[in-house]
Amino acid sequence: MPTMQEVAKKAGVSKATVSRVLSGKGYVSPATKDQVFKAIDETGYRPNLLARNLATNKSECIGFVVTNTLYSGSYFNEILSQAAQKLESNGRQLVLVDGKHSAQEEQEAIQFLLDLRCDAIIIYPRFLTVDALDLIIDKYKQPIMVVNRKLRKNHSHCISCDHKGSSYSATQYLIEHGHQDIAFITGSLDSPTAIERLSGYKAALIDFSLPVRDELIVQGKWTPTSGAAAVELLLTHKSPFSAIIASNDDMAIGAMKKLNESGINVPEEISIIGFDNILIAPFLLPPLSSIKDPVSDMINEVINRLISMLDGGYLSNENTFQSDLIIRDSVANGPFYQIKAK
């Protein structure tokens, strides 16, 4: 592998001159710079990135911490794809690091990116608390943005969706179209998103003077299998229901499959709404109604803020994004189609 000394020899300059050219520190004449860059091309020399980052205090890299349990599914695919494309258009590289299975490991992933001299960091936390995230932001000089959390202190360093509000809207829509017995499949309840969506469902029922019935609330795990299992459990109860809200589309798909296997028609007998509006949602039979989070807008805002923090600029405190309820053929009016669980 070519060394800096070989580049210096090829260019007819000292090693210190090559170092100054690569670091951008100290004066080097344009002609000498041209000689050095020509020698780099001819030798195939590649500077040590960490050494260069230490020298320049700049890497043009943005780190992204996501725990591996969140990698699967269209929602996170869209987040990472949008982040990579947005950073590429700004001449920066995305560095993805696994937050693994605990708050400690998420913090270690953040420290790993800091040690790599990433210019800034995006965190999609699963385990770190809001208070811990505020402390991390205060501790480090590198800009840090948090996705899907509402921070108490560093408001400009976070963005989130109104998960409670969107779940409320879906429940309200069903109620206003004749449904009173609405089942709800939660996500994993160690997820703040799952808790907020459940909270919105309950709030809508209360506001419309409908009872919150525990037997119609079933915990899922974000997977199609857990959605199917939730419907199987609902069907063993004696409580009637005419609609289901599932906390993501994967669980809604599993629920639809189980209803079909049980001889229950969607939407003639049971209406269903999911979350995330995944790519195949419009192509299912029937097409799945879903709540669409503005992922592209959120990621654009995150990266725009990081670039503003790095290059200077105004930071807005507006950090809550609204989702859209997209009604398709998986929803029909109730309660004429209300059935008792079998």
C-alpha positions in Angstrom: 0.0 0.0 0.0 1.5 3.4 -1.0 2.6 5.7 1.8 2.8 9.4 2.3 6.6 9.2 2.0 6.2 7.7 -1.5 3.9 10.4 -2.5 6.4 13.0 -1.2 9.2 11.4 -3.2 7.1 11.2 -6.4 6.1 14.8 -6.1 9.6 16.0 -5.2 8.5 17.6 -1.9 8.8 16.8 1.8 6.4 14.6 3.7 5.4 17.6 5.8 4.3 19.4 2.6 2.1 16.5 1.6 0.6 16.6 5.1 -0.1 20.3 4.7 -1.8 19.7 1.4 -4.0 17.0 2.8 -4.9 18.8 5.9 -5.5 22.2 4.3 -3.4 23.9 7.0 -0.5 26.1 6.2 0.4 27.7 2.9 1.3 25.6 -0.1 1.7 27.1 -3.6 -0.9 26.1 -6.2 1.9 24.6 -8.4 3.1 22.4 -5.5 -0.5 21.4 -4.6 -0.9 20.2 -8.2 2.3 18.2 -8.0 1.1 16.5 -4.8 -2.4 15.7 -6.1 -0.8 14.3 -9.3 1.5 12.1 -7.2 -1.4 10.9 -5.1 -3.3 9.9 -8.3 -0.2 8.1 -9.8 0.7 6.2 -6.6 -2.9 5.4 -5.6 -2.3 6.7 -2.1 -5.3 6.9 0.2 -5.0 9.0 3.3 -5.9 7.5 6.6 -9.4 8.8 7.2 -9.1 9.0 11.0 -5.8 10.8 10.8 -7.3 13.2 8.3 -10.3 13.8 10.4 -8.1 14.5 13.4 -6.1 16.9 11.4 -9.0 18.8 9.8 -11.5 18.3 12.6 -14.0 17.6 9.9 -15.1 14.3 8.3 -18.1 15.2 6.1 -19.8 12.2 7.7 -23.1 12.2 9.6 -23.7 9.3 12.0 -27.1 7.6 12.5 -27.8 5.4 15.5 -30.7 2.9 15.1 -31.1 -0.2 17.2 -31.2 -3.4 15.1 -34.6 -4.4 16.2 -36.0 -1.5 14.2 -34.2 -2.2 10.9 -36.9 -4.3 9.3 -40.0 -2.9 7.7 -40.9 -0.2 5.1 -40.9 2.6 7.7 -37.3 2.4 8.6 -36.2 1.5 5.1 -37.8 4.8 4.0 -36.1 6.7 6.9 -32.6 5.4 6.0 -33.1 5.8 2.3 -34.2 9.4 2.6 -31.4 10.2 5.0 -28.8 8.7 2.6 -30.2 10.6 -0.4 -30.5 13.9 1.4 -26.9 13.7 2.8 -25.5 12.6 -0.6 -27.1 15.7 -2.2 -25.3 17.8 0.5 -22.0 16.2 -0.2 -21.9 14.2 3.0 -21.7 10.5 3.9 -24.1 8.5 6.1 -22.6 6.2 8.7 -25.1 3.7 10.2 -24.3 2.2 13.7 -26.3 -0.4 15.6 -27.7 0.7 19.0 -28.2 -2.9 19.9 -30.3 -3.9 22.9 -30.0 -1.4 25.8 -29.6 2.3 26.7 -26.0 1.6 27.5 -25.3 0.2 24.1 -27.1 3.1 22.4 -24.8 5.4 24.3 -21.8 3.4 23.3 -22.9 3.6 19.6 -23.1 7.4 20.0 -19.6 7.5 21.5 -18.3 5.3 18.6 -19.5 7.8 16.1 -18.0 10.7 18.1 -14.7 8.8 18.2 -14.9 8.5 14.4 -15.1 12.3 14.3 -18.5 12.4 12.7 -19.5 16.0 12.2 -23.0 15.4 13.6 -25.2 12.5 14.8 -28.9 11.5 14.3 -30.4 9.2 16.9 -33.5 7.1 16.5 -33.6 5.9 20.2 -35.3 2.8 21.5 -34.0 2.7 25.0 -32.4 6.1 26.0 -34.8 8.2 28.0 -35.6 11.8 27.2 -33.6 13.0 30.2 -30.6 11.0 29.1 -30.8 12.4 25.5 -30.9 15.9 26.8 -27.8 15.3 28.8 -26.0 13.8 25.8 -26.9 16.8 23.7 -25.6 19.2 26.4 -22.4 17.2 26.8 -21.0 17.1 23.3 -20.1 19.9 20.9 -21.1 18.0 17.8 -24.7 18.7 16.7 -27.1 15.9 17.6 -30.7 15.4 16.4 -33.2 13.0 17.9 -35.9 11.5 15.8 -39.3 10.4 17.2 -38.9 11.9 20.7 -40.0 15.1 22.3 -37.2 16.5 24.4 -37.9 18.6 27.5 -34.9 20.9 27.1 -33.3 20.9 23.7 -36.4 21.5 21.6 -34.5 22.4 18.4 -32.7 19.1 18.6 -35.7 16.8 18.1 -38.5 16.1 15.7 -41.5 13.7 16.1 -44.9 12.8 14.7 -48.1 13.4 16.6 -48.7 9.7 17.1 -51.4 10.3 19.7 -53.2 12.8 17.4 -53.1 10.5 14.3 -54.4 7.5 16.3 -57.1 9.8 17.7 -58.1 10.8 14.2 -58.3 7.2 13.0 -60.5 6.3 15.9 -62.7 9.4 15.4 -63.1 8.6 11.7 -64.4 5.1 12.5 -66.8 6.4 15.2 -68.2 9.1 12.9 -68.8 6.4 10.3 -70.9 4.3 12.7 -68.4 2.1 14.5 -68.7 1.9 18.3 -66.9 -1.3 19.1 -63.4 -0.8 17.9 -60.6 -3.2 18.7 -57.0 -2.0 18.9 -53.7 -3.9 18.3 -50.8 -2.2 20.1 -47.2 -2.3 19.2 -44.6 -3.5 21.7 -45.4 -1.4 24.8 -41.7 -0.7 25.6 -42.0 1.7 22.6 -43.1 5.3 23.2 -44.7 5.3 19.7 -46.9 2.3 20.7 -47.9 4.0 23.9 -48.8 7.2 22.2 -50.9 5.5 19.6 -52.8 3.5 22.3 -53.3 6.8 24.2 -54.9 8.5 21.2 -57.3 5.6 20.7 -58.4 5.7 24.3 -58.7 9.5 24.3 -61.0 9.4 21.2 -63.3 6.8 22.8 -63.6 8.8 26.0 -64.3 12.1 24.1 -67.1 10.3 22.2 -68.5 8.8 25.4 -67.6 5.3 24.5 -66.2 2.8 27.0 -62.5 1.8 26.9 -62.8 -2.0 27.0 -59.7 -3.9 27.9 -60.9 -7.1 26.1 -60.7 -5.2 22.8 -57.1 -4.1 23.3 -54.5 -6.7 22.4 -50.7 -6.3 22.5 -48.8 -7.0 19.3 -45.1 -7.0 18.4 -45.1 -5.0 15.1 -45.0 -8.2 13.0 -47.7 -9.8 10.8 -47.6 -12.9 12.9 -48.5 -10.9 16.0 -51.3 -9.2 14.2 -52.8 -12.5 13.2 -52.4 -13.8 16.8 -54.1 -10.6 18.1 -57.2 -11.3 15.9 -57.2 -14.9 17.0 -57.4 -13.7 20.6 -60.1 -11.2 19.9 -62.2 -13.8 18.2 -62.1 -15.9 21.4 -63.7 -13.1 23.4 -67.4 -12.6 23.6 -67.2 -8.9 23.0 -68.4 -7.7 19.6 -66.3 -5.5 17.4 -66.8 -4.0 14.0 -63.4 -2.4 13.3 -59.7 -2.9 14.2 -57.0 -0.3 14.4 -53.5 -1.9 14.2 -50.5 0.1 15.3 -48.6 -0.7 12.0 -49.4 -2.0 8.6 -47.5 -5.3 9.1 -49.9 -6.2 12.0 -52.9 -5.0 10.0 -51.9 -7.4 7.2 -51.6 -10.3 9.6 -54.9 -9.3 11.0 -56.6 -9.3 7.6 -55.2 -12.7 6.8 -56.5 -14.2 10.0 -59.9 -12.6 9.4 -60.0 -14.1 5.9 -59.0 -17.5 7.2 -61.8 -17.3 9.8 -64.4 -16.5 7.1 -64.8 -12.9 8.1 -64.9 -10.4 5.2 -63.0 -7.1 5.2 -64.6 -4.5 5.2 -68.1 -6.0 4.9 -67.9 -7.4 8.4 -64.8 -5.9 9.9 -63.1 -2.6 8.9 -59.4 -2.2 9.5 -56.8 0.6 9.6 -53.1 0.4 9.9 -50.1 2.8 10.3 -47.1 3.7 8.0 -48.8 3.4 4.6 -46.3 0.9 3.4 -45.7 0.5 -0.4 -48.0 -2.5 -0.8 -50.9 -1.1 1.2 -52.8 0.1 -1.9 -52.2 -3.2 -3.7 -53.7 -5.5 -1.0 -57.2 -7.0 -1.4 -58.9 -4.9 -0.2 -56.5 -2.0 -0.3 -55.5 -1.2 3.2 -56.5 2.1 4.9 -53.5 3.5 6.7 -51.9 6.5 8.5 -49.0 8.0 6.6 -46.2 9.7 8.6 -44.4 12.4 6.7 -41.0 10.6 6.7 -39.4 12.6 3.9 -40.4 15.9 5.5 -39.1 14.7 8.9 -35.7 13.6 7.6 -35.3 16.7 5.5 -35.9 18.8 8.6 -33.5 16.7 10.7 -30.7 17.1 8.1 -31.4 20.8 7.4 -31.1 21.5 11.1 -27.9 19.6 11.4 -26.4 21.5 8.5 -27.6 24.7 10.0 -25.9 23.8 13.3 -22.7 23.0 11.4 -22.7 25.9 9.1 -24.7 28.5 11.1 -28.3 29.4 10.7 -31.7 29.8 12.4 -33.1 26.8 14.3 -36.9 26.6 14.5 -38.7 25.1 17.6 -41.4 23.7 15.4 -40.7 20.0 15.7 -44.0 18.1 15.6 -45.2 16.7 12.3 -48.8 15.7 11.4 -49.7 12.5 9.7 -52.3 11.8 7.1 -55.2 9.4 7.3 -55.6 7.6 4.0 -58.9 5.8 3.7 -59.1 2.9 1.2 -61.4 -0.1 0.7 -60.6 -1.8 4.0 -63.0 0.5 5.8 -66.8 0.5 5.5 -69.5 2.1 7.5 -70.8 0.5 10.7 -72.5 -0.8 12.7 -74.6 -2.8 10.2 -71.6 -5.1 9.7 -70.9 -5.5 13.4 -70.5 -9.2 14.3 -70.0 -11.0 17.6 -66.6 -12.7 18.0 -66.7 -16.4 17.1 
